[in-house]
Amino acid sequence: MRSTGIWALALTSLLSTQAFAVELPGKGVTVKPLQSTLAEESFQTELVNRALVKLGYDVQPTDEVEYNIAYTSIASGDATYMAVNWDPLQTDMYQSAGGDKKFYRQGAYITNAAQGYLIDKKTADQYHISDISQLKDPKLAKLFDADGDGKADLAGCEPGWVCGNVINTHIKAYGLSNTVTQNQGNYSAIIADTLTRYKQGKPVLYFTWTPYWVSDELAPGRDVVWLTVPFSASPGSLKDNDTALPNGKNYGFSVNNEHIVANKQWAEANPAAAKLFAIMKLPLADVNAQNLRMHKGENSAADIQRHVDGWIKAHQATFDGWITTAAAAAK
């Protein structure tokens, strides 16, 4: 009799486990994530992937593509989502690929992402440089000349990134065409060269953003200073956008939020994933810190997965709450 009771208890436990497995909302559903070619976006993407796996989804390896390809692929249904929709910076890409008719976008995953121009504090203090328009002066611009052509070399964006268009718009609007050159190419390589120059005591002028490791390595206020711009100037549909902050300072770029953006039809068919995308929030400082670890050598796929493990363990209640809330949305 006793053994029968134990067997019954075991059967009940097995059935409940099987029932839970069946109840996972993502069971049998494939997810194809995308991110840009910037390796430092992997952490925030893999955290979303991990949550989707917990919900039972079959998450494929993340493909790296250019942003414009990511938008068109998600809009067409060839891919499922990406976690790096910059708003308002990438408004034109988002809209041209179909906007709200094609994409599901709710909530803000990472907030208060800043962008702009910085120079080393030593040069800023010595020459009283606080606004990028001061580089119209050839003598000041020449301080940042790295290739000997007499013009300031600005470490800029990768081709295809919207920030490169914004920088070119600024150079033209502020009368800097004859004194400043935006160097474009692989950003990681360009900024590594900038850091080397800084460590050699040479003046540096560069564009960067948060979350990224640069502002942990070259701390604003301590090592470098942000440059203001004389007025707002943006390309495309953002041309009338006022980039001034509430405190009156204008750094040329609006403060952005990063959203998780997914194929709308897929999201409507998968309410658990849609709810997850809407409620996940990742502190910008946590991404900065993880990106710095990558910069210092912990940059393999295994390292990034370990970083994700560590973040989840440190925020287990938050992570579990996401899963519970998302799963409930499917019922």
Secondary structure by P-SEA (a helix, b strand, c coil): caaaaaaaaaaaaaaaaaaaaaacccccbbbbbbbcccccaaaaaaaaaaaaaaaccccccbbbbcaaaaaaaaaacccccccccccccaaaaaaaacccccbbbccccccbbbbbbbccaaaaaaacccccccccccccccccccccccbbbbbccccccaaaaaaaaaaaaacccccbbbbbccaaaaaaaaaaaaaabbbbbbcccccccccccccccccbbbbbccccccccccccccccccccccccccbbbbbbcccaaaaaacaaaaaaaacbbbbaaaaaaaaaaaaaccccaaaaaaaaaaaaaaaaaaaaaaaaaaaaaac
